[in-house]
Amino acid sequence: MADFSDNHKRIAKNTVFLYLRMLFLMMITLYTSRVILYSLGVVDYGVHNAVAGFVSMFHMVSNSMSGGISRFITFSLGQGDRERTQRVFSNAFFIQSGLSVLLFVVCEIFFVWFVNNKMTIPPERLQAANVVLQISMTIFILNLFRTPYDACIVAHEKMSTYAYLGIFEGLAGLVTAMVVKYSTSDRLIVYSLMHLIIAVIVLLMYAFYCRRHFYESHFVWAPDKKLIGEMLGFSGWNFFGVMSGVMRGQGINMLLNVYCGPAVNAARGLALQVDKAVTKFSTTFMTAVRPQITKSYAVGNRAEYERLTMTSSKLAFLMLMLFNIPIIANTSFILNLWLVKVPAHTCLFCQLILIQTLVNSFSTPLISLLLATGKIRKYQLVVGTCTLLNFPVAWVLLYLGFPPESTVCTIIFISMISLMLRVYFLHEMVQFPVMKYLKNVVLMCVLSWGLATIAPLLLNMLVETDSILILIIKVLVIEVCSLLSIYYVGLTNAEREFLVSLIKSKLR
């Protein structure tokens, strides 16, 4: 227990809180996806997934800037420089304003042409697809201006705000599903308009909360060319890495639309909804850990940021494993229970994407430490290029007639290579202990996962899942086996002692 800092205790407490929050959001997300699929139909659902996903390719710009703004704000707070933090926040708005104008022009010139001339969309739905495109671009611009507020909340580690806003967005999604279900107008357009209304409300909530609680969130007219140059320089290299990730996701989504049609887009979109519901915990958990890693690096506390990176990497994998294994083992029955009419390819897409997410969960804390250093040019060039290979490889596979699921297999393989490259660059930049990480984190997690999969394999061989009761029994058995595997194989002796003492203190 002496090896664990207060930060680790905070992470453990946040884990329990966010775990319960995720269960609530997961149930809402899965139910809403079912209602939306039923209300829109497979074709309209696929059209929305393809068109809105096409616009979200520009999230690579937003995400790269978000990473840069968050890093600069968190770094300044870690050093106690309040005045610089306010200048970072204000100059972030200048950058986002310029980006919004640039991206709007590109959308109106290129995106409109591509949707109307290259995408596989039924002629009678082309007008609705164009409306979805315009609304999606508006939502994107609103989210650009939300980024500095988002970065402030993360930097100050006000994670309870994420819980409340997450619950609000989940409930808003449920309201959206009900409105679409009973709408007599064009449901695809109504669905997009509801998302626009939610985006406006959430932006106002972020702005109100930050202006009330954080001094630096009050905008001041103080353009700083040097600071803007530093932020753009950092975000420029970060942009290349984010662009590679977007091409891996939305770029492949476009290829699937061109080669396989909107029905496969719908199948992949549903699989991503399952994945999104399951990984909400991991995403929010890393949001809680990321500022601690950055602040520890800012003050030069090497022992702390190494422990935080390793602990969060292991926890992210093991907690995801608890959800992924039962879903992968019973995907077909769960999808039929959830959707009633399951589009082709959805089952295998879902299983492969969940495995892909498990592999990626190792990397998220490593990326946080890499970004904290600010020295990301070489790293982004190498790892970004490796990630970018997903797009041309997927293109070749689909062109040669391989099934659409082959694109996810490629992503899994390249994600493993990228993980090894990130560990290598961390060792080169901050002398990160590679062998310790591979032995205490990767190896222990993989062994724990391997042992935990024995139970579902045996259960599926012996018992067919044909009722909800059998599903519940199988899930309980799988979860017990997974917890035992995590406790005895996935955790070290010190981590087991810490976990037991934490549970005892909470029970008392």
C-alpha positions in Angstrom: 0.0 0.0 0.0 2.9 2.3 0.6 3.6 2.2 -3.1 0.3 3.9 -4.0 -0.2 7.6 -4.0 -3.3 9.6 -3.3 -3.7 9.9 -7.1 -4.1 6.1 -7.3 -6.8 6.2 -4.6 -8.6 9.0 -6.5 -8.5 6.9 -9.7 -9.9 3.9 -7.8 -12.8 5.9 -6.4 -13.5 7.5 -9.8 -13.5 4.0 -11.3 -16.3 2.8 -9.1 -18.4 6.0 -9.7 -17.8 6.0 -13.5 -18.5 2.3 -13.7 -22.0 2.8 -12.4 -22.5 5.9 -14.6 -21.4 3.8 -17.6 -24.0 1.1 -16.9 -26.7 3.7 -17.0 -25.5 5.3 -20.2 -24.9 1.9 -21.9 -28.5 0.8 -21.3 -29.8 4.1 -22.7 -27.5 4.0 -25.7 -28.4 0.5 -26.7 -32.1 1.1 -26.4 -31.9 4.4 -28.3 -30.0 2.7 -31.2 -32.7 0.0 -31.4 -35.5 2.6 -31.6 -33.6 4.7 -34.1 -32.8 1.7 -36.4 -36.5 0.7 -36.3 -37.7 4.3 -36.9 -35.3 5.2 -39.7 -34.9 1.8 -41.4 -31.6 0.2 -42.5 -31.1 2.4 -45.5 -31.7 5.8 -43.8 -29.7 4.6 -40.8 -26.8 3.7 -43.1 -27.2 7.0 -45.0 -26.9 9.0 -41.7 -24.0 6.9 -40.5 -22.1 7.5 -43.9 -22.9 11.2 -44.4 -22.5 12.3 -40.7 -19.4 10.1 -40.5 -18.0 11.8 -43.6 -18.3 15.2 -41.9 -16.8 13.8 -38.7 -13.6 13.2 -40.7 -12.9 16.8 -39.9 -13.0 15.9 -36.3 -9.3 15.1 -36.9 -8.7 18.9 -36.9 -11.0 19.4 -33.9 -9.4 16.5 -31.9 -5.8 17.7 -32.7 -6.6 21.2 -31.5 -8.5 19.8 -28.5 -5.4 17.8 -27.5 -3.2 20.8 -27.9 -5.5 23.2 -26.0 -6.0 20.7 -23.2 -2.2 20.0 -23.0 -1.3 23.7 -22.7 -4.1 24.5 -20.2 -3.2 21.5 -18.0 0.5 22.2 -18.2 0.0 25.8 -17.2 -2.2 24.8 -14.3 0.3 22.2 -13.2 3.0 25.0 -13.0 0.6 27.3 -11.2 0.7 30.0 -14.0 -2.8 31.4 -13.8 -2.2 34.3 -16.2 -0.8 32.1 -18.9 -3.7 29.7 -18.5 -6.2 32.5 -19.3 -4.1 33.6 -22.3 -4.1 30.0 -23.6 -7.9 29.8 -23.2 -8.6 33.1 -25.0 -6.2 32.4 -27.9 -7.8 29.0 -28.3 -11.0 30.8 -29.4 -9.0 32.8 -32.0 -7.7 29.5 -33.5 -11.1 27.8 -33.4 -12.8 30.8 -35.1 -10.3 30.6 -38.0 -10.7 26.8 -38.3 -14.5 27.0 -38.4 -14.4 29.4 -41.4 -11.9 27.3 -43.2 -13.7 24.0 -42.6 -17.1 25.5 -43.6 -15.7 26.6 -47.0 -14.1 23.2 -47.6 -17.4 21.4 -46.7 -19.5 23.5 -49.0 -17.1 23.0 -51.9 -15.9 19.4 -51.6 -18.3 17.6 -49.3 -21.4 18.6 -51.2 -19.9 17.4 -54.4 -18.7 14.1 -53.0 -22.1 13.3 -51.4 -24.0 14.1 -54.6 -21.6 12.4 -57.0 -19.6 9.7 -55.3 -21.5 8.2 -52.4 -23.9 5.3 -52.8 -27.2 6.9 -51.7 -30.7 6.0 -53.1 -31.8 8.9 -55.4 -35.0 9.5 -53.4 -32.9 10.1 -50.2 -30.3 12.4 -51.8 -32.1 15.6 -50.7 -32.4 14.4 -47.1 -28.7 13.4 -47.2 -27.8 16.9 -48.2 -29.8 18.3 -45.2 -28.0 15.9 -42.9 -24.7 17.1 -44.3 -25.4 20.8 -43.5 -26.7 20.0 -40.1 -23.7 17.8 -39.3 -21.4 20.6 -40.3 -23.2 23.1 -38.1 -22.9 20.6 -35.1 -19.2 20.2 -35.9 -18.6 24.0 -35.7 -20.5 24.3 -32.4 -18.3 21.5 -31.0 -15.2 23.4 -32.1 -16.2 26.3 -29.8 -17.0 23.8 -27.0 -13.4 22.5 -27.0 -11.7 25.2 -24.8 -14.4 24.8 -22.2 -14.0 21.0 -22.3 -10.3 21.4 -21.9 -10.8 23.6 -18.8 -13.0 21.0 -17.1 -10.5 18.2 -17.8 -7.6 20.3 -16.6 -9.3 21.1 -13.3 -10.3 17.4 -12.9 -14.0 18.3 -12.3 -15.1 14.8 -13.4 -18.5 15.0 -11.7 -19.4 17.5 -14.4 -18.8 14.9 -17.0 -21.1 12.6 -15.1 -23.9 15.1 -15.1 -23.4 16.2 -18.7 -23.1 12.5 -19.8 -26.3 11.6 -18.1 -28.0 14.7 -19.7 -26.8 13.7 -23.2 -27.9 10.1 -22.6 -31.4 11.2 -21.6 -31.4 13.7 -24.5 -30.6 10.9 -26.9 -33.5 8.9 -25.4 -35.9 11.9 -26.0 -34.5 12.1 -29.6 -35.4 8.5 -30.2 -38.9 9.0 -29.0 -39.4 12.2 -31.1 -38.1 10.4 -34.2 -40.3 7.3 -33.5 -43.5 9.3 -33.4 -42.6 11.9 -36.0 -44.7 12.2 -39.1 -42.1 14.3 -41.0 -38.9 13.0 -42.7 -37.4 11.1 -39.8 -33.9 11.3 -41.0 -34.0 15.1 -41.0 -35.8 15.2 -37.6 -33.1 12.9 -36.2 -30.4 15.3 -37.4 -32.2 18.4 -36.1 -32.6 16.9 -32.7 -28.8 16.3 -32.5 -28.3 20.0 -33.5 -30.6 21.2 -30.6 -28.7 19.0 -28.1 -25.4 20.3 -29.4 -26.5 23.9 -28.8 -27.8 23.2 -25.3 -24.7 21.3 -24.2 -22.4 24.1 -25.5 -24.4 26.6 -23.4 -24.1 24.4 -20.4 -20.4 24.0 -20.7 -19.9 27.8 -21.2 -22.1 28.6 -18.2 -20.4 26.2 -15.9 -16.8 27.2 -16.9 -17.5 31.0 -16.6 -19.0 30.5 -13.2 -16.2 28.3 -11.8 -12.9 29.0 -13.6 -11.2 32.4 -13.8 -9.3 31.6 -17.0 -12.5 30.8 -18.9 -13.4 34.5 -19.1 -12.4 35.5 -22.6 -10.0 38.5 -23.0 -9.0 40.1 -26.2 -5.2 39.4 -26.1 -4.0 37.9 -29.3 -0.6 36.3 -28.7 1.2 35.4 -31.9 4.0 33.5 -30.1 1.5 31.4 -28.0 -0.8 30.8 -31.1 2.3 29.6 -33.0 3.3 27.2 -30.2 -0.2 25.8 -30.0 -0.5 25.4 -33.7 2.9 23.8 -33.9 2.0 21.2 -31.3 -1.5 20.7 -32.8 0.0 20.5 -36.3 2.0 17.4 -35.5 -0.8 16.1 -33.4 -3.1 16.7 -36.4 -1.2 14.1 -38.4 -1.7 11.4 -35.8 -5.4 12.3 -35.4 -5.9 12.4 -39.2 -4.5 8.8 -39.4 -7.0 7.7 -36.8 -9.9 9.3 -38.6 -8.9 7.8 -41.9 -8.8 4.5 -40.2 -12.4 5.0 -38.9 -14.4 7.3 -41.2 -12.2 6.7 -44.2 -12.9 3.0 -44.1 -16.6 3.8 -43.5 -16.5 5.7 -46.9 -14.9 2.7 -48.6 -17.5 0.4 -47.2 -20.2 2.7 -48.6 -18.6 2.7 -52.0 -17.9 -1.0 -52.3 -20.7 -2.5 -50.1 -23.5 0.0 -49.9 -25.4 1.7 -47.0 -26.6 -1.6 -45.5 -23.0 -2.5 -44.5 -22.6 1.0 -43.2 -25.6 0.4 -41.0 -24.1 -2.9 -39.7 -20.8 -1.3 -38.9 -22.6 1.7 -37.3 -24.6 -0.6 -35.0 -21.4 -2.5 -34.1 -19.8 0.9 -33.2 -22.8 1.8 -31.1 -22.3 -1.4 -29.0 -18.6 -0.5 -28.8 -19.3 3.1 -27.8 -21.6 1.9 -25.1 -19.1 -0.5 -23.7 -16.1 1.9 -23.9 -17.8 4.9 -22.3 -16.2 3.9 -19.0 -12.7 3.7 -20.5 -13.0 7.1 -22.2 -14.3 8.8 -19.1 -11.8 7.0 -16.9 -8.9 8.3 -19.1 -10.4 11.8 -19.0 -9.9 11.6 -15.2 -6.4 10.3 -15.4 -5.0 12.4 -18.3 -4.6 15.7 -16.4 -2.8 13.9 -13.5 -0.3 12.5 -15.9 0.3 15.9 -17.6 0.6 17.7 -14.2 3.0 15.1 -12.9 5.2 15.5 -16.0 5.0 19.3 -15.7 6.5 19.3 -12.2 9.1 16.6 -13.1 7.6 13.8 -10.9 8.9 10.9 -12.9 7.9 8.1 -10.5 4.4 9.4 -10.3 3.7 9.7 -14.0 5.2 6.3 -14.7 3.0 4.7 -12.0 -0.1 6.6 -13.3 0.5 5.5 -16.9 1.1 1.8 -16.0 -1.8 1.6 -13.6 -4.3 3.3 -15.9 -3.2 1.2 -18.9 -3.9 -2.0 -16.9 -7.2 -0.8 -15.4 -8.5 0.4 -18.8 -7.9 -3.1 -20.3 -9.1 -5.1 -17.4 -12.3 -3.1 -16.9 -13.1 -3.3 -20.6 -12.5 -7.0 -20.5 -15.3 -7.5 -18.0 -17.8 -6.1 -20.5 -16.3 -7.3 -23.7 -16.0 -11.1 -23.0 -19.7 -11.8 -22.1 -20.8 -9.7 -25.1 -18.4 -11.4 -27.5 -19.5 -14.8 -26.2 -23.2 -14.1 -26.7 -23.2 -11.5 -29.5 -25.7 -13.2 -31.8 -28.4 -13.7 -29.1 -27.8 -10.2 -27.6 -28.2 -8.5 -31.1 -31.4 -10.5 -31.8 -32.7 -9.5 -28.4 -31.7 -5.9 -28.9 -32.6 -5.3 -32.6 -35.0 -8.1 -33.4 -34.0 -7.8 -37.1 -30.2 -7.8 -37.3 -28.6 -6.5 -40.5 -26.1 -8.8 -42.1 -22.4 -8.6 -41.0 -23.4 -6.9 -37.7 -22.5 -9.8 -35.4 -18.9 -10.3 -36.7 -18.3 -6.6 -37.0 -19.3 -6.2 -33.3 -17.0 -9.0 -32.1 -14.0 -7.8 -34.0 -14.5 -4.1 -33.1 -14.7 -5.0 -29.4 -11.4 -6.9 -29.7 -9.9 -3.9 -31.5 -11.0 -1.7 -28.6 -9.3 -3.9 -26.1 -6.0 -3.6 -28.0 -6.4 0.1 -28.2 -7.1 0.5 -24.5 -3.4 -0.1 -23.7 -2.4 2.9 -25.8 -4.6 5.7 -24.4 -2.5 6.3 -21.3 0.7 6.1 -23.3 -0.5 8.7 -25.7 -1.4 11.0 -22.7 2.2 10.8 -21.5 3.6 11.3 -25.0 1.5 14.4 -25.6 2.5 15.8 -22.1 6.2 15.9 -23.2 5.3 18.2 -26.2 8.0 16.4 -28.3 5.7 14.6 -30.7 7.0 15.3 -34.2 9.0 12.1 -34.7 6.4 10.0 -32.8 3.5 11.3 -34.9 5.3 10.9 -38.1 6.1 7.2 -37.5 3.0 6.0 -35.6 0.7 8.2 -37.7 2.1 6.7 -40.9 1.7 3.2 -39.5 -2.0 4.0 -38.6 -2.6 5.6 -41.9 -1.7 2.3 -43.6 -5.2 1.0 -42.5 -6.9 3.0 -45.3 -4.9 1.8 -48.4 -4.8 -1.8 -47.1 -8.6 -1.8 -46.5 -9.0 -0.3 -50.0 -7.0 -3.1 -51.6 -8.8 -5.8 -49.6 -12.3 -4.5 -50.6 -11.2 -4.0 -54.2 -10.0 -7.6 -54.3 -13.4 -8.8 -53.0 -12.5 -9.6 -49.4 -15.5 -9.4 -46.9 -16.0 -6.1 -45.1 -15.0 -7.6 -41.8 -11.4 -8.0 -43.1 -11.0 -4.2 -42.7 -11.3 -4.6 -38.9 -8.8 -7.5 -38.8 -6.3 -5.1 -40.5 -7.0 -2.4 -37.8 -6.4 -4.9 -35.0 -3.0 -6.0 -36.4 -1.8 -2.5 -37.1 -3.0 -1.4 -33.6 -0.7 -4.0 -32.1 2.3 -2.6 -34.1 1.4 1.0 -33.1 1.3 0.0 -29.4 4.9 -1.4 -29.6 6.0 1.8 -31.4 4.5 4.0 -28.6 6.3 2.1 -25.9 9.6 2.5 -27.9 9.1 6.3 -28.2 8.3 6.7 -24.6 11.5 4.9 -23.7 13.5 7.1 -26.0 11.8 10.3 -24.7 11.4 9.8 -21.0 13.3 6.5 -20.3 10.0 4.7 -19.8 10.6 1.2 -18.4 9.7 -1.0 -21.4 10.3 -4.4 -20.0 8.5 -3.6 -16.8 5.5 -2.3 -18.8 5.4 -5.3 -21.1 5.7 -7.8 -18.1 3.5 -6.1 -15.5 0.9 -4.7 -17.7 0.6 -6.2 -21.2 1.6 -9.8 -20.3 -0.5 -9.9 -17.1 -3.5 -8.5 -19.0 -3.2 -10.9 -21.9 -2.8 -13.9 -19.6 -5.8 -12.7 -17.6 -7.9 -12.3 -20.7 -6.8 -15.7 -22.0 -7.8 -17.5 -18.9 -11.1 -15.6 -18.7 -12.1 -16.7 -22.2 -12.0 -20.4 -21.3 -15.3 -20.2 -19.4 -17.3 -18.7 -22.3 -15.8 -21.2 -24.8 -16.8 -24.2 -22.6 -20.3 -22.7 -21.9 -21.0 -22.2 -25.6 -20.0 -25.7 -26.4 -22.2 -27.2 -23.6 -25.2 -24.8 -23.5 -26.9 -22.9 -26.3 -28.1 -19.4 -25.5 -31.8 -19.6 -26.3 -33.5 -17.6 -23.5 -32.8 -14.6 -21.3 -32.5 -16.8 -18.2 -29.7 -18.9 -19.8 -28.0 -15.6 -21.0 -28.1 -14.2 -17.4 -26.7 -17.4 -15.9 -23.9 -17.5 -18.6 -23.0 -13.9 -18.1 -22.8 -14.3 -14.3 -20.5 -17.4 -14.6 -18.3 -15.5 -17.2 -18.1 -12.5 -14.9 -17.1 -14.5 -11.9 -14.4 -16.3 -13.8 -13.2 -13.0 -15.3 -13.0 -11.4 -11.8 -11.1 -14.4 -10.5 -8.7 -14.2 -13.4 -8.2 -10.5 -12.9 -7.6 -10.8 -9.2 -5.2 -13.7 -9.3 -3.4 -13.1 -12.6 -4.0 -9.5 -13.7 -3.1 -7.8 -10.5 0.2 -7.7 -8.6 0.4 -8.5 -4.8 0.5 -4.7 -4.0 -2.5 -4.0 -6.2 -4.5 -6.8 -4.6 -3.7 -5.6 -1.1 -4.7 -2.0 -2.1 -8.0 -3.2 -3.7 -8.9 -5.3 -0.6 -8.1 -2.5 1.8 -10.2 -0.1 -0.3 -13.2 -2.4 -0.4 -12.9 -3.0 3.4 -12.8 0.8 4.1 -15.8 1.4 1.9 -17.8 -1.4 3.7 -16.9 0.0 7.1 
